[in-house]
Amino acid sequence: MSESDLSLGSTRPEIYKHSGRVPVSGMMLALVILVPAAIVLGIIYSAAVVYIPFVKLRGIASFFYGGALGALTGTVCYHAKFRSHLIVLLATLGVAFLSYYISWAVHAAFLALSQGESMADVIPMAIVGLLPNFIFAWAQYIFENGIWGMGAGGAISGWRVVGLWVMEALIIFGTALAAKMVYGNAPFCEDCNGWTEETKELAQLPVSPTDPAWQQFAQGNLDAIKKLQIVQDVPQYVELQLAACPSCTNSDFISAVGVTLTANKEGEIQKHESDIVRHLRITHEQKEEIQRFAVAMAEAVEAMSDEEEDPDAIAPAVESSPEDPV
C-alpha cells in the first residue's frame, strides 16, 4: 500500500469530553434502583459480618461488598446516561455511604438475633438503629468493651478496633471506587442520545508508541500515520481503537494506545498501556479510510512474516556449475 493510496487529511484536534449532562429521568432511575439496592446490600453485609466466624472471610466479604456497590452504581449511571464523571464519582460515594450506614444501623440487631433474641425484639432495635445517636452509642460500646476477638486474645476494643474500622472502610470505599469503572469512558452521541460503540484492538500497528509522527497525529494531522516507521523484534506496538455512534455518522472517534510487553518474575507476559491520544474526533470518511488502512497494514505485516519464514521466497537459491557459473 503506497502513500498515495491513503489520504486522511487533517481534522480539528478535538478530544472528546463528557458534556456533564445528567438527565432528570436518568436521575430518577438511579434513585429508584440504587437507594433500595444500597439498603439491601448493607443489611446483607451486616449479617455477613455477624455470622461469618472467620476474620479473613469477613475481609473478603468487604471486598465483594464494596465491589458490588461500585459496579452497580457504574452500571446504573451508564444506562441512565450520566455524562459526568464527577456525578458518577459522587453517586458511588453516596451509595457506599448510605449502604455502610445501614450496615451499622442493623449491626446490633443482627448480633442480638445471633444470641437468641426474638425477631419481635430485634425489629424495633433495627429501626431505632437508624438514628445517628444510636450508631454513635453502639460504636462507643464496642470501643470500650469489644464484641469479638482474634486468635487467643480477648475481645478487640479501643484504638485497635478503630484501626479495623478504618481498614474496613478503606476496603469498601476503595473497591467501590475501583469497580465504578464499569461505567467506562465511551463518548456519548448527543445527536442520537446514546453511547458510541467502541471497537477495541481495531488494529495492532508494529510501530513505536514514541514515534514522532504520533504527536502530529494527535494534533489532527491524520496523514502523519503514513510516516510511522515499522519496528521489528521490539515488544512494543500501538493499538488503534474506534468509537462510533451506531445510529449516525456524526460521532466518530479514534484512539491510539501504546502497548509495551514485559515479563514478570514468573515469566508471565504483562501488558502495559499508555494513551497516545484518546477519542480524537474524526469524520466518518476518515474513519472508513483508517479502517481500510488498518486492514492493509495487517495484510502487509502478515506478508512480511511469511517472507521471513520462507527466505527462499525472497531470494531463490541459484545453483552454479562450471558450464554456467554465477
Summary of the structure (lengths in Angstrom):
residues: 326
radius of gyration: 29.3
end to end distance: 34.3
largest distance: 111.3
contacts: 927
relative contact order: 0.12
helix: 54%
strand: 17%
